Amino acid sequence: MGDSMQLAAFQQQMRRLYGERDRERGLARTFAWFAEECGELSRALFRGGSADREREFADVLAWLASLADQSGVDLDAAAERYARGCPRCGASPCACGR
């Protein structure tokens, strides 16, 4: 297995690979691609094998990184919301009962 990639590095890689093209496409059309990838992930989860699931999770993550980048959101900063447990109750695992 290759070296692992941190979330910030992944977002940066997506920006290098596709950032210009994605910005030209625009936020609405990029979101449409993201939604389509979520549909492909759904199919892989319920009808695909492990390689299919891994590929589709990677694609969804790539499109999410693009959307975050176009929106000015740092995914590392966004992930901090969950770093210390549930954002509502603070427990890990969540104790909200919802």
C-alpha positions as CSV (number, residue, x, y, z in Angstrom):
1,M,0.0,0.0,0.0
2,G,1.3,3.5,-0.8
3,D,2.0,6.4,1.5
4,S,-1.1,7.8,3.3
5,M,-2.2,11.3,2.4
6,Q,-3.5,13.8,4.9
7,L,-6.7,15.6,4.2
8,A,-5.0,19.0,3.6
9,A,-2.5,17.4,1.2
10,F,-5.4,15.6,-0.6
11,Q,-7.3,18.9,-1.0
12,Q,-4.1,20.6,-2.3
13,Q,-3.5,17.7,-4.8
14,M,-7.1,18.0,-6.1
15,R,-6.5,21.7,-6.5
16,R,-3.3,21.1,-8.5
17,L,-4.9,18.3,-10.7
18,Y,-8.3,19.8,-11.4
19,G,-8.7,23.2,-9.7
20,E,-8.6,25.4,-12.8
21,R,-11.0,23.1,-14.7
22,D,-13.3,22.8,-11.7
23,R,-13.4,26.6,-11.2
24,E,-14.2,27.1,-14.9
25,R,-17.1,24.6,-14.6
26,G,-18.4,26.5,-11.6
27,L,-19.9,25.5,-8.3
28,A,-23.3,24.4,-9.5
29,R,-22.0,22.0,-12.2
30,T,-19.3,20.7,-9.9
31,F,-22.0,20.0,-7.3
32,A,-23.9,18.1,-9.9
33,W,-20.8,15.9,-10.6
34,F,-20.5,15.4,-6.9
35,A,-24.1,14.2,-6.6
36,E,-23.6,11.8,-9.5
37,E,-20.5,10.4,-7.8
38,C,-22.6,9.9,-4.6
39,G,-25.0,7.8,-6.8
40,E,-22.2,5.7,-8.1
41,L,-21.0,5.2,-4.5
42,S,-24.5,4.1,-3.5
43,R,-24.4,1.5,-6.3
44,A,-20.9,0.3,-5.2
45,L,-22.0,0.0,-1.6
46,F,-24.9,-2.2,-2.3
47,R,-24.0,-4.0,-5.5
48,G,-20.2,-3.7,-5.9
49,G,-17.1,-5.3,-4.6
50,S,-14.5,-3.8,-2.3
51,A,-12.5,-2.3,-5.2
52,D,-15.6,-0.6,-6.5
53,R,-16.3,0.9,-3.1
54,E,-12.8,2.1,-2.6
55,R,-12.8,3.7,-6.1
56,E,-16.1,5.4,-5.5
57,F,-15.2,6.7,-2.0
58,A,-12.1,8.2,-3.6
59,D,-14.1,9.9,-6.3
60,V,-16.6,11.3,-3.8
61,L,-13.8,12.6,-1.7
62,A,-12.1,14.2,-4.7
63,W,-15.3,16.0,-5.7
64,L,-16.0,17.0,-2.1
65,A,-12.4,18.5,-2.0
66,S,-13.1,20.4,-5.2
67,L,-16.4,21.8,-3.8
68,A,-14.7,22.8,-0.6
69,D,-11.9,24.5,-2.5
70,Q,-14.3,26.4,-4.7
71,S,-16.2,27.5,-1.6
72,G,-13.1,28.6,0.3
73,V,-13.4,25.9,2.9
74,D,-10.3,24.2,4.3
75,L,-11.3,20.5,4.9
76,D,-8.8,20.2,7.7
77,A,-10.5,23.1,9.5
78,A,-13.9,21.6,8.8
79,A,-12.9,18.2,10.2
80,E,-11.9,19.9,13.4
81,R,-15.6,20.1,14.3
82,Y,-15.5,16.4,15.1
83,A,-11.9,16.2,16.5
84,R,-12.9,16.1,20.2
85,G,-16.1,14.1,19.9
86,C,-19.7,14.8,19.0
87,P,-20.1,18.5,18.2
88,R,-23.4,18.6,20.2
89,C,-22.6,16.6,23.4
90,G,-18.8,16.3,23.2
91,A,-18.9,12.6,23.9
92,S,-17.2,9.9,22.0
93,P,-19.1,7.8,21.0
94,C,-22.0,10.3,20.8
95,A,-24.4,10.2,23.7
96,C,-27.0,12.4,22.2
97,G,-29.5,9.6,21.8
98,R,-30.6,10.8,18.4
